[in-house]
Amino acid sequence: MFASFDPVALDMACADACNRQPVLENSILGENKKHDHDESHDHFHVVHPDTNWRTCVEHAEKIGLGTRDYELIEI
């Protein structure tokens, strides 16, 4: 579970956590990863290459909704 008073930091932390997860070979991500030569480990981009989720987070930060910087505290 993730929690924050900063919605931008929360989105960024959740996206980073998803991207750190291993790829299941028998999944859509696993099938697309075989054909993807980008080593950025951006699972979202591999599955949906026509979208750029990072621009949303960058724009939210730009208009003052929060920051992409965060400190992950595990309890």
C-alpha positions as a Markdown table, in Angstrom:
| # | Residue | x | y | z |
|---|---|---|---|---|
| 1 | Met | 0.0 | 0.0 | 0.0 |
| 2 | Phe | 1.3 | 3.4 | -0.9 |
| 3 | Ala | 0.2 | 6.7 | 0.8 |
| 4 | Ser | 1.2 | 10.3 | 0.4 |
| 5 | Phe | -0.2 | 13.8 | 0.7 |
| 6 | Asp | 1.6 | 14.5 | -2.6 |
| 7 | Pro | -0.3 | 12.9 | -5.5 |
| 8 | Val | 2.5 | 13.3 | -8.0 |
| 9 | Ala | 5.1 | 11.6 | -5.7 |
| 10 | Leu | 2.5 | 8.9 | -5.1 |
| 11 | Asp | 2.0 | 8.3 | -8.8 |
| 12 | Met | 5.7 | 8.2 | -9.4 |
| 13 | Ala | 6.4 | 5.8 | -6.5 |
| 14 | Cys | 3.7 | 3.5 | -7.8 |
| 15 | Ala | 4.9 | 3.6 | -11.3 |
| 16 | Asp | 8.5 | 2.9 | -10.2 |
| 17 | Ala | 7.3 | 0.0 | -8.1 |
| 18 | Cys | 5.5 | -1.5 | -11.0 |
| 19 | Asn | 8.5 | -1.1 | -13.3 |
| 20 | Arg | 10.7 | -2.9 | -10.7 |
| 21 | Gln | 8.6 | -6.0 | -10.9 |
| 22 | Pro | 9.8 | -9.0 | -12.9 |
| 23 | Val | 8.2 | -9.7 | -16.3 |
| 24 | Leu | 6.1 | -12.9 | -16.4 |
| 25 | Glu | 7.0 | -14.6 | -19.7 |
| 26 | Asn | 3.5 | -15.8 | -20.4 |
| 27 | Ser | 1.9 | -12.4 | -20.2 |
| 28 | Ile | 1.2 | -9.6 | -22.7 |
| 29 | Leu | 4.2 | -7.7 | -21.2 |
| 30 | Gly | 6.4 | -10.8 | -21.6 |
| 31 | Glu | 5.4 | -11.3 | -25.2 |
| 32 | Asn | 5.9 | -7.6 | -26.0 |
| 33 | Lys | 9.2 | -7.5 | -24.2 |
| 34 | Lys | 10.6 | -10.1 | -26.5 |
| 35 | His | 10.2 | -7.6 | -29.4 |
| 36 | Asp | 11.2 | -4.5 | -27.5 |
| 37 | His | 14.8 | -3.5 | -27.7 |
| 38 | Asp | 14.5 | -0.6 | -25.3 |
| 39 | Glu | 16.2 | -1.5 | -22.0 |
| 40 | Ser | 14.5 | 1.3 | -20.0 |
| 41 | His | 12.4 | -1.3 | -18.2 |
| 42 | Asp | 9.3 | 0.8 | -18.7 |
| 43 | His | 6.6 | -1.9 | -18.5 |
| 44 | Phe | 3.9 | 0.7 | -19.3 |
| 45 | His | 5.6 | 1.8 | -22.5 |
| 46 | Val | 6.2 | -1.8 | -23.6 |
| 47 | Val | 2.5 | -2.7 | -23.4 |
| 48 | His | 1.2 | 0.7 | -24.6 |
| 49 | Pro | 4.0 | 2.2 | -26.9 |
| 50 | Asp | 1.7 | 4.9 | -28.2 |
| 51 | Thr | 1.2 | 6.6 | -24.9 |
| 52 | Asn | 3.7 | 8.4 | -22.7 |
| 53 | Trp | 2.6 | 8.3 | -19.0 |
| 54 | Arg | 5.6 | 10.3 | -17.9 |
| 55 | Thr | 4.4 | 13.4 | -19.6 |
| 56 | Cys | 1.3 | 13.4 | -17.4 |
| 57 | Val | 3.4 | 13.2 | -14.2 |
| 58 | Glu | 5.8 | 15.9 | -15.6 |
| 59 | His | 2.9 | 18.2 | -16.4 |
| 60 | Ala | 1.3 | 17.6 | -12.9 |
| 61 | Glu | 4.6 | 18.6 | -11.4 |
| 62 | Lys | 5.0 | 21.6 | -13.7 |
| 63 | Ile | 1.6 | 23.0 | -12.7 |
| 64 | Gly | 2.3 | 22.6 | -9.0 |
| 65 | Leu | 0.4 | 19.6 | -8.0 |
| 66 | Gly | 3.4 | 18.0 | -6.4 |
| 67 | Thr | 6.9 | 16.7 | -7.1 |
| 68 | Arg | 8.2 | 13.5 | -8.8 |
| 69 | Asp | 10.8 | 13.2 | -6.0 |
| 70 | Tyr | 9.8 | 10.9 | -3.1 |
| 71 | Glu | 11.2 | 9.0 | -0.2 |
| 72 | Leu | 9.9 | 5.5 | 0.1 |
| 73 | Ile | 9.5 | 4.5 | 3.7 |
| 74 | Glu | 8.6 | 0.8 | 4.3 |
| 75 | Ile | 6.8 | 0.0 | 7.5 |
